[in-house]
Amino acid sequence: MEELQFEFQQKIANVTLQFQRYLIQDIDLNNRLIAIKGARGSGKTTLLLQLAKLSLDIKNTLYVSLDHIYFFENKLYNLAKEFVNFGGTHLLLDEVHKYPNWSRELKLIYDNFPNLSVIFTSSSMLEIYKSESDLSRRAISYDLKELSFREFIALETGIELEKYSFQELLENHNSIANQLLSQIKPLPLFSKYLKIGAYPYFKENEDNYNQKLANTINLIIEVDINAVEDLNYETLVKLKKILISIASSAPFTPNVTKLSEFVGVSRNTLIQAIKILNRAGLVNELYKDTSGIGVLTKPEKLFLNNTNLMYVLAKENTNIGNVRETFFLNQFIGIHEINLSEKADFIIDKKFTFEIGGKNKTKKQIATISDAFVAKDGIEIGFSNQIPVWLFGFMY
């Protein structure tokens, strides 16, 4: 354990507090078992270390990644027991999905060490309530999304800007945009964000960003998905083929029969594979109505999860209309209910209808609909029910 403590101290010394993800303000550390889920590359490890540095007593805290060689010969439960015996109060566990029987040992740790708090991170693939030992009654779960446009601006320029609720944007978008325009030029920043701004590691090397993202996609499928789903090599290859097929057309309404024939899988296997890719943070499924959706219900429309994935996986399919819709959907997923609209592009919280378009987009399509708006690209400031699309990147 001494070696693990030494490595933790080194990591703490090196972690910076200059930029912090939105979620760090939302986590309630009074809970004894906290799960932080998110796609690979979204910043979970840094978030854990920043939490320790900002809010925990370092001398009674230990961080360890569960793919560490320490666990080749040692059990997680025994580490927790030894840590508690030495006065430990907070155990930070990274990448729990890479540790066999993680849920069983976490349940035992929770039940047997009431003075120990555990915060763990995992792939967005992990479904806590479906694990071998159901932790849903014990663990409070948080999802870490990719960078918002607001967070990208903070990392890119060092300018920290306020976040705004959806309701605030609907009611005060004009004054909010005016206030932001006094501090930033949003349009060139937005153009860059759409291409390379979804993951914090763009700051490491912008020229190699696309290659790193392509490598990340491979690791999500070959390591993260496989760690949770335990798939054979042939199935993993088919998952990649499905993802590329989706990318070449997304957003689109899938023809399940044709797509399953092309990939060489059954209809049910294809739909299950799409849902796996959705949980892995690579694609988004969308429906007109979410009631009555079952495990084998085919999605009415498929999108890649964010615009950066579009530029890496399907350069030929990155027409600006697809990019705008993908951005808009991504900023709402996990924050508000979003569905396909019968008469426009999207409907938010079953009430607010949105059509997405360029600066010349008219209101004709939504003219007869109440609570309807146009989210426009290419404009700095809106008017009435026409709102700059980039503003929706300020919700978190």
Protein Blocks (a to p, Z undefined) as FASTA:
>chain_A
ZZmmmmmmmmmmmpcckbccfklmmpcfkbfbdcddddehilpmmmmmmmmmmmpcfklg
ccddfkbfklmmpcfklmmmmmmmnopabdcdehkllpghklmmmmmmmmmmmmbccddd
ddfkbcfklmmbacklmpccdddddddfklmmmmmnopacddddfklmmmmmmmmmmmmm
mmbcfklmmmmmmmmmmbfklmmommlmmmmmmmmmmmmmmmmmmmmnopafklmmmmmm
mmmmmmmmpccdddfklmmmmnopafklmmmmmmmmmmnopaccddfblghiafklccfb
dcdfblklmmmmmmmlmcfklmmmmmmmmmmgokaccdddfklmbdcehlaccddddfkl
cfklmmmpghiacddehiabdchjbccfklmmmmZZ
